Amino acid sequence: MADGLSFSLFDHVEIKSHVVFTTAFDEYALKAFEVKSIDYLLKPIEENDLRRALNKFSNLAQRSIPYAELQKLMQHSSSAAAYKTRLLIRTGDEFHYVRIKEIHSIQLRNGLIEIHHGERRSFLTDPNLEEVYNMLDPKLFYRINRQQIVHVDAIKKMHAYLNGRLKLELIYGNQDDFVVARDRVKEFRIWIEG
């Protein structure tokens, strides 16, 4: 890159492809492996080094498991005991708990995490949405976008929506729109079919 180091790309963009760095400088080799490159070739590039890098790529590509398959494998291998069964909620000076199985949706609103359970709703202020999502069984809950998580049993209907997204109708008639982000629709459909 004429205007800086290629490593700065990794600070701004999530690179999902395999990367082989080619450069005339050996001082960045360690940095290349920190960003998970598969090889680092010094110029002038030797034919054997290039062949080795291509073989690594070929081996990685053959062993790669699609994300949806990997997620299913992880779900089957993890025990249900690894996930929370209750969440502790603070309301003023009082604490109460919500059973996870009673939660039908969770959303981030105005810096608070709003939990809908039954006909009620509660708020969490301490953990962030990602932390809450990691406490939940992924067979039962799915993060449909950056602000919302839904329980599989809370979904009443699904409708085609703008730009290839899906709009969910929940059985509890929540007034908010629950829309599956376009980049999550394919994965969501795999999840919903169980």
GUSE-676826 format. One record per residue: residue number from 1; residue in one letter; x, y negated, z of N, C-alpha, C, O, CB in turn. Coordinates in steps of 0.2 Angstrom, whole numbers. Glycine has a CB too. Layout:
// GUSE-676826
- drenvo:bapa:nX:nY:nZ:caX:caY:caZ:cX:cY:cZ:oX:oY:oZ:cbX:cbY:cbZ
- NUM:A:X:Y:Z:X:Y:Z:X:Y:Z:X:Y:Z:X:Y:Z .
...
// end
This chain:
// GUSE-676826
- drenvo:bapa:nX:nY:nZ:caX:caY:caZ:cX:cY:cZ:oX:oY:oZ:cbX:cbY:cbZ
- 1:M:4:6:0:0:0:0:4:-6:0:9:-7:4:-5:0:6 .
- 2:A:3:-11:-4:7:-17:-5:6:-21:1:11:-25:2:6:-20:-12 .
- 3:D:1:-22:4:-1:-27:9:-1:-24:16:-4:-27:20:-7:-30:8 .
- 4:G:2:-18:17:2:-15:24:3:-8:24:4:-5:19:-4:-17:28 .
- 5:L:3:-5:30:3:2:31:-3:6:29:-8:3:31:6:4:38 .
- 6:S:-3:12:26:-9:15:25:-12:18:31:-18:19:31:-8:21:20 .
- 7:F:-8:18:37:-11:20:43:-17:16:46:-21:18:49:-6:21:48 .
- 8:S:-17:10:44:-22:5:46:-29:7:43:-34:5:46:-20:-2:44 .
- 9:L:-29:11:38:-35:13:35:-39:18:41:-45:18:41:-34:17:29 .
- 10:F:-35:22:44:-37:26:49:-41:23:55:-45:26:59:-32:31:51 .
- 11:D:-39:17:56:-42:13:61:-49:10:60:-53:8:64:-37:7:63 .
- 12:H:-50:10:53:-57:7:51:-61:12:47:-67:10:47:-55:1:46 .
- 13:V:-59:17:45:-63:22:41:-61:29:43:-56:31:45:-61:21:33 .
- 14:E:-67:33:44:-66:40:46:-65:44:40:-69:45:35:-72:43:50 .
- 15:I:-58:46:39:-56:50:33:-58:58:35:-55:60:40:-49:49:32 .
- 16:K:-62:61:31:-64:68:32:-60:72:27:-60:78:28:-71:68:30 .
- 17:S:-57:69:22:-53:74:17:-46:75:20:-44:72:25:-52:70:11 .
- 18:H:-43:81:17:-36:82:19:-32:77:16:-33:75:10:-34:90:17 .
- 19:V:-26:75:20:-22:70:17:-15:73:17:-13:76:22:-23:64:22 .
- 20:V:-11:71:12:-4:72:11:-1:66:10:-2:62:5:-2:78:6 .
- 21:F:4:64:15:7:57:14:13:58:10:17:63:10:9:54:21 .
- 22:T:14:54:5:21:53:1:24:47:2:20:42:1:19:55:-7 .
- 23:T:30:47:4:33:40:5:41:41:5:43:47:5:31:38:12 .
- 24:A:44:36:4:52:36:4:55:35:11:61:35:12:54:30:-1 .
- 25:F:50:34:16:53:32:23:51:38:27:45:40:28:50:26:25 .
- 26:D:56:41:31:54:46:36:52:44:43:50:48:47:60:50:36 .
- 27:E:52:37:44:50:35:51:43:35:53:41:35:58:53:28:51 .
- 28:Y:39:37:48:32:37:49:29:44:50:23:45:50:28:33:44 .
- 29:A:33:49:49:31:56:49:27:58:55:22:61:55:37:61:49 .
- 30:L:29:56:61:25:58:67:19:54:67:14:58:69:29:55:74 .
- 31:K:18:48:65:12:45:64:7:48:60:1:49:61:13:37:62 .
- 32:A:10:51:54:6:55:49:2:61:52:-3:62:51:10:57:43 .
- 33:F:6:64:57:3:70:60:-2:68:66:-7:72:67:8:75:63 .
- 34:E:-1:62:68:-6:60:73:-13:58:70:-18:59:73:-4:53:77 .
- 35:V:-13:57:64:-19:56:60:-22:62:56:-26:62:52:-19:50:55 .
- 36:K:-19:68:58:-21:74:56:-20:75:49:-24:78:45:-28:75:57 .
- 37:S:-14:73:46:-12:74:39:-10:82:39:-8:84:44:-7:69:36 .
- 38:I:-10:85:33:-8:91:32:0:92:30:3:97:31:-12:95:27 .
- 39:D:2:86:28:9:87:26:12:79:25:8:75:24:11:91:20 .
- 40:Y:19:79:25:22:72:24:28:74:19:33:77:21:24:69:31 .
- 41:L:27:71:13:33:72:8:37:66:7:34:61:6:29:75:2 .
- 42:L:43:67:7:48:62:6:50:61:-1:51:66:-4:54:63:10 .
- 43:K:50:55:-4:52:54:-11:60:54:-11:63:52:-7:49:47:-14 .
- 44:P:62:57:-17:59:60:-22:56:67:-20:60:71:-16:64:61:-28 .
- 45:I:51:69:-22:47:75:-20:50:81:-23:50:81:-30:40:74:-21 .
- 46:E:52:85:-19:55:92:-22:49:96:-24:44:96:-21:59:95:-17 .
- 47:E:50:100:-29:44:105:-31:42:110:-26:36:111:-25:46:108:-38 .
- 48:N:47:112:-22:45:117:-17:41:114:-11:37:117:-9:52:120:-14 .
- 49:D:43:108:-10:39:104:-5:32:103:-7:27:103:-3:43:97:-3 .
- 50:L:31:101:-13:24:100:-16:20:106:-16:14:106:-14:25:97:-23 .
- 51:R:24:112:-18:20:118:-18:18:120:-11:12:123:-10:25:123:-21 .
- 52:R:22:119:-6:21:120:1:15:116:3:10:119:7:27:119:6 .
- 53:A:14:110:2:9:106:4:2:108:0:-3:108:3:10:98:2 .
- 54:L:3:110:-6:-3:112:-10:-6:119:-7:-12:120:-6:-2:113:-17 .
- 55:N:-1:123:-5:-3:130:-2:-6:129:5:-11:132:7:3:134:-1 .
- 56:K:-4:124:9:-7:122:15:-14:120:14:-19:122:18:-3:117:19 .
- 57:F:-15:115:9:-22:113:7:-26:119:5:-32:119:8:-21:108:2 .
- 58:S:-24:123:1:-28:129:-1:-30:133:5:-35:135:5:-24:133:-6 .
- 59:N:-25:135:9:-27:139:15:-32:136:19:-36:139:22:-20:140:19 .
- 60:L:-31:129:21:-36:125:25:-43:125:22:-48:126:25:-34:118:26 .
- 61:A:-43:124:15:-50:124:12:-53:131:12:-59:131:12:-49:122:4 .
- 62:Q:-49:136:11:-52:143:12:-55:145:18:-60:148:19:-47:148:9 .
- 63:R:-52:142:24:-54:144:30:-59:139:33:-61:140:39:-48:144:35 .
- 64:S:-60:133:30:-65:128:32:-72:131:33:-74:135:28:-65:122:28 .
- 65:I:-75:129:38:-82:132:39:-86:125:39:-85:120:42:-83:135:46 .
- 66:P:-92:126:34:-96:120:34:-99:118:41:-100:122:45:-102:121:29 .
- 67:Y:-100:111:42:-101:108:49:-107:112:52:-108:113:57:-102:101:48 .
- 68:A:-113:113:47:-119:116:50:-118:123:53:-120:125:58:-124:116:45 .
- 69:E:-113:127:49:-112:133:51:-108:133:58:-109:137:62:-108:137:46 .
- 70:L:-103:129:58:-99:128:64:-103:126:70:-102:128:75:-93:123:63 .
- 71:Q:-108:121:69:-112:119:74:-116:125:77:-117:126:83:-117:114:72 .
- 72:K:-119:129:72:-123:135:74:-118:140:78:-121:143:83:-126:139:68 .
- 73:L:-112:141:76:-108:146:80:-106:143:87:-106:147:92:-101:146:76 .
- 74:M:-105:136:87:-104:133:94:-110:134:98:-110:135:104:-102:126:93 .
- 75:Q:-116:133:95:-122:134:99:-123:141:102:-125:142:108:-128:132:95 .
- 76:H:-122:146:98:-123:153:100:-117:155:105:-119:159:110:-122:158:94 .
- 77:S:-111:152:105:-106:154:109:-106:150:116:-103:153:121:-99:152:106 .
- 78:S:-110:145:116:-110:141:123:-116:143:127:-122:145:124:-110:133:122 .
- 79:S:-115:144:133:-121:146:137:-125:140:139:-123:135:139:-118:150:144 .
- 80:A:-132:142:140:-137:137:142:-135:133:149:-136:128:150:-144:140:143 .
- 81:A:-131:137:153:-129:134:160:-124:128:159:-123:124:163:-125:139:164 .
- 82:A:-121:127:153:-117:122:152:-120:115:151:-117:110:151:-112:123:145 .
- 83:Y:-127:115:150:-130:109:149:-134:108:155:-136:112:159:-135:110:143 .
- 84:K:-136:101:156:-140:99:162:-147:101:162:-150:102:156:-140:91:162 .
- 85:T:-150:103:168:-157:104:168:-161:99:171:-167:99:170:-158:111:172 .
- 86:R:-157:94:174:-161:88:177:-156:82:176:-150:82:176:-163:89:184 .
- 87:L:-159:76:176:-156:70:176:-158:66:182:-164:65:183:-157:66:169 .
- 88:L:-153:63:185:-154:59:191:-155:51:189:-151:49:185:-149:59:196 .
- 89:I:-161:49:190:-163:42:188:-164:37:194:-167:39:199:-170:42:184 .
- 90:R:-161:31:193:-162:26:199:-167:21:197:-167:18:191:-155:23:200 .
- 91:T:-172:20:201:-177:15:200:-176:11:207:-179:13:212:-184:18:199 .
- 92:G:-174:5:206:-173:0:212:-168:4:217:-162:5:215:-179:-1:215 .
- 93:D:-170:5:223:-166:8:228:-168:15:228:-165:19:232:-168:5:235 .
- 94:E:-172:18:224:-174:25:225:-171:29:219:-170:26:213:-182:26:224 .
- 95:F:-170:35:220:-168:40:215:-173:45:214:-176:48:219:-161:43:217 .
- 96:H:-174:47:208:-178:53:207:-175:57:201:-171:54:197:-186:51:205 .
- 97:Y:-177:63:200:-174:67:194:-180:68:189:-186:69:191:-171:73:197 .
- 98:V:-178:69:183:-182:71:177:-179:78:175:-173:78:173:-182:65:172 .
- 99:R:-184:82:174:-182:89:172:-181:88:164:-185:85:160:-187:94:173 .
- 100:I:-175:91:162:-173:90:155:-179:93:150:-180:90:145:-167:94:153 .
- 101:K:-182:98:152:-187:102:148:-193:97:147:-197:99:143:-189:108:151 .
- 102:E:-194:92:151:-200:88:151:-198:82:146:-203:78:145:-202:85:158 .
- 103:I:-192:81:144:-190:75:140:-192:76:133:-191:82:130:-183:73:141 .
- 104:H:-196:72:130:-197:72:123:-193:68:118:-193:69:112:-205:71:122 .
- 105:S:-191:62:121:-187:58:117:-183:53:122:-184:52:127:-191:53:112 .
- 106:I:-177:51:119:-173:46:123:-170:41:117:-169:43:112:-166:50:126 .
- 107:Q:-170:35:120:-168:30:115:-165:24:119:-166:23:124:-174:27:111 .
- 108:L:-160:21:115:-156:15:117:-160:9:116:-162:8:110:-149:15:115 .
- 109:R:-162:5:121:-166:-1:119:-163:-6:124:-163:-6:130:-173:0:120 .
- 110:N:-161:-12:121:-159:-18:125:-154:-16:130:-154:-18:136:-165:-21:128 .
- 111:G:-149:-12:128:-144:-10:133:-145:-5:138:-141:-3:142:-141:-16:136 .
- 112:L:-152:-2:138:-154:3:143:-156:9:139:-158:9:133:-160:0:147 .
- 113:I:-155:15:143:-157:21:140:-164:23:142:-165:24:148:-152:27:141 .
- 114:E:-169:23:138:-176:24:139:-177:31:138:-176:34:133:-181:19:135 .
- 115:I:-180:35:144:-181:42:143:-189:43:144:-192:41:148:-178:46:149 .
- 116:H:-192:46:138:-199:47:138:-200:54:140:-197:59:137:-202:46:131 .
- 117:H:-204:55:146:-205:62:148:-213:62:150:-215:58:154:-201:64:154 .
- 118:G:-216:67:147:-224:67:148:-227:60:146:-225:58:141:-225:68:156 .
- 119:E:-231:57:150:-234:51:149:-230:45:152:-232:39:151:-241:51:152 .
- 120:R:-224:47:155:-220:41:158:-214:40:155:-212:43:150:-219:44:166 .
- 121:R:-211:35:157:-204:33:154:-200:31:160:-202:28:165:-204:28:149 .
- 122:S:-193:32:160:-188:30:165:-182:27:161:-182:28:155:-186:36:169 .
- 123:F:-178:24:165:-172:21:162:-166:23:166:-166:24:172:-173:13:162 .
- 124:L:-161:24:162:-154:25:164:-150:19:162:-151:16:157:-151:32:161 .
- 125:T:-145:17:167:-141:11:165:-134:14:165:-130:10:162:-142:6:170 .
- 126:D:-132:19:168:-125:21:169:-122:24:163:-117:21:160:-124:26:175 .
- 127:P:-124:30:161:-120:33:155:-123:30:149:-128:27:148:-122:41:155 .
- 128:N:-118:31:144:-120:29:137:-124:34:133:-124:40:136:-114:26:133 .
- 129:L:-127:33:128:-131:38:124:-127:44:122:-130:50:122:-135:35:118 .
- 130:E:-121:43:120:-117:49:118:-116:53:124:-116:60:123:-110:46:116 .
- 131:E:-115:51:130:-114:55:136:-120:59:138:-120:64:140:-112:50:142 .
- 132:V:-126:55:137:-132:59:138:-133:64:133:-135:70:135:-138:54:138 .
- 133:Y:-132:63:127:-133:68:122:-128:74:123:-130:80:122:-131:65:115 .
- 134:N:-122:73:125:-118:79:127:-120:83:133:-118:89:134:-111:76:128 .
- 135:M:-125:80:137:-127:84:143:-133:89:140:-135:93:144:-130:79:148 .
- 136:L:-136:88:134:-142:91:132:-140:97:128:-135:97:124:-146:86:128 .
- 137:D:-144:102:128:-144:108:124:-145:106:116:-151:104:115:-148:114:126 .
- 138:P:-140:107:112:-141:105:105:-146:109:101:-148:107:96:-135:105:101 .
- 139:K:-148:115:104:-154:119:101:-160:115:102:-165:116:98:-154:126:104 .
- 140:L:-161:111:107:-167:108:109:-167:101:107:-173:98:105:-168:109:116 .
- 141:F:-162:97:107:-161:90:106:-157:88:100:-152:92:99:-159:86:112 .
- 142:Y:-159:83:96:-155:81:90:-155:73:90:-160:70:92:-158:84:84 .
- 143:R:-149:71:89:-148:64:89:-150:61:82:-145:62:77:-141:61:91 .
- 144:I:-155:59:80:-158:57:74:-154:51:71:-154:50:65:-165:57:73 .
- 145:N:-152:46:75:-149:40:73:-144:38:79:-144:41:84:-154:35:70 .
- 146:R:-142:32:78:-137:30:83:-141:28:90:-138:27:95:-133:24:81 .
- 147:Q:-147:27:89:-151:24:95:-156:30:98:-159:28:103:-155:18:94 .
- 148:Q:-157:35:94:-163:39:97:-161:47:96:-158:49:92:-169:38:92 .
- 149:I:-164:50:101:-163:58:102:-170:60:103:-174:58:106:-158:60:108 .
- 150:V:-172:66:100:-178:69:100:-178:76:102:-173:80:101:-182:68:94 .
- 151:H:-183:79:106:-183:86:108:-187:89:102:-192:86:99:-187:87:114 .
- 152:V:-185:95:100:-188:99:95:-196:100:95:-199:99:91:-185:106:94 .
- 153:D:-198:101:102:-205:102:103:-209:96:103:-215:96:103:-206:106:109 .
- 154:A:-206:90:103:-210:84:103:-212:82:96:-215:77:95:-206:78:106 .
- 155:I:-209:85:91:-210:83:84:-217:86:81:-217:92:81:-204:85:79 .
- 156:K:-221:82:80:-228:84:77:-228:85:70:-230:90:67:-233:79:79 .
- 157:K:-225:79:66:-225:79:59:-219:75:57:-216:72:60:-232:76:56 .
- 158:M:-217:77:50:-212:73:47:-214:70:41:-218:73:37:-205:77:46 .
- 159:H:-212:64:39:-214:61:33:-208:58:29:-203:56:32:-219:55:34 .
- 160:A:-208:59:22:-203:56:18:-203:48:20:-209:45:20:-204:57:11 .
- 161:Y:-198:45:20:-197:38:22:-192:35:17:-189:38:13:-195:37:29 .
- 162:L:-192:28:17:-187:24:13:-180:27:13:-177:29:17:-187:17:15 .
- 163:N:-177:26:7:-170:28:5:-168:35:8:-163:36:10:-166:23:9 .
- 164:G:-173:40:7:-171:47:8:-171:49:15:-168:54:17:-164:48:5 .
- 165:R:-174:44:19:-174:46:27:-180:50:28:-185:50:24:-173:39:31 .
- 166:L:-181:52:34:-187:55:37:-190:51:43:-186:49:47:-186:63:39 .
- 167:K:-196:50:43:-200:47:49:-203:52:52:-207:57:50:-205:41:46 .
- 168:L:-202:53:59:-205:58:63:-211:55:67:-211:49:69:-200:60:68 .
- 169:E:-216:59:67:-222:58:71:-221:62:77:-221:68:77:-229:59:67 .
- 170:L:-221:59:83:-220:63:90:-227:65:93:-232:61:92:-216:60:95 .
- 171:I:-228:70:96:-234:73:99:-237:68:104:-243:68:106:-234:80:102 .
- 172:Y:-232:64:107:-234:60:113:-236:53:110:-237:48:114:-229:59:118 .
- 173:G:-236:52:104:-238:45:101:-234:39:103:-237:34:104:-245:44:103 .
- 174:N:-228:40:103:-223:34:105:-224:29:100:-225:30:94:-216:36:106 .
- 175:Q:-225:23:102:-226:17:97:-220:15:93:-221:12:88:-228:11:101 .
- 176:D:-214:17:95:-208:16:91:-207:21:85:-210:26:85:-202:16:95 .
- 177:D:-204:18:80:-203:22:74:-197:27:76:-192:24:78:-201:18:68 .
- 178:F:-197:33:74:-192:38:75:-190:40:68:-193:44:65:-194:44:80 .
- 179:V:-184:37:66:-182:38:59:-175:42:59:-171:40:62:-182:32:55 .
- 180:V:-175:48:55:-169:51:54:-164:47:49:-166:46:44:-170:59:52 .
- 181:A:-158:46:52:-154:42:47:-152:46:41:-152:52:41:-147:40:51 .
- 182:R:-151:43:35:-151:46:29:-145:51:29:-145:57:26:-149:41:23 .
- 183:D:-139:49:32:-133:54:32:-134:60:37:-130:64:37:-127:50:34 .
- 184:R:-140:60:41:-141:65:45:-147:70:43:-149:75:46:-143:63:52 .
- 185:V:-150:68:38:-156:72:36:-155:79:34:-159:83:36:-159:68:29 .
- 186:K:-150:80:30:-148:87:28:-147:91:35:-149:97:35:-142:87:24 .
- 187:E:-143:89:39:-141:92:45:-147:93:50:-148:98:53:-135:89:49 .
- 188:F:-151:88:50:-158:88:54:-162:94:51:-165:98:55:-161:82:53 .
- 189:R:-163:95:45:-167:100:42:-164:107:44:-168:111:45:-167:99:34 .
- 190:I:-158:108:44:-155:114:46:-157:115:53:-158:121:55:-147:114:45 .
- 191:W:-156:110:57:-157:110:65:-164:112:66:-166:116:70:-155:104:68 .
- 192:I:-169:109:62:-176:110:64:-179:117:62:-183:119:65:-180:104:60 .
- 193:E:-175:120:57:-177:127:55:-174:132:60:-176:138:60:-175:128:49 .
- 194:G:-170:130:65:-167:134:70:-163:139:67:-160:143:71:-172:137:74 .
// end
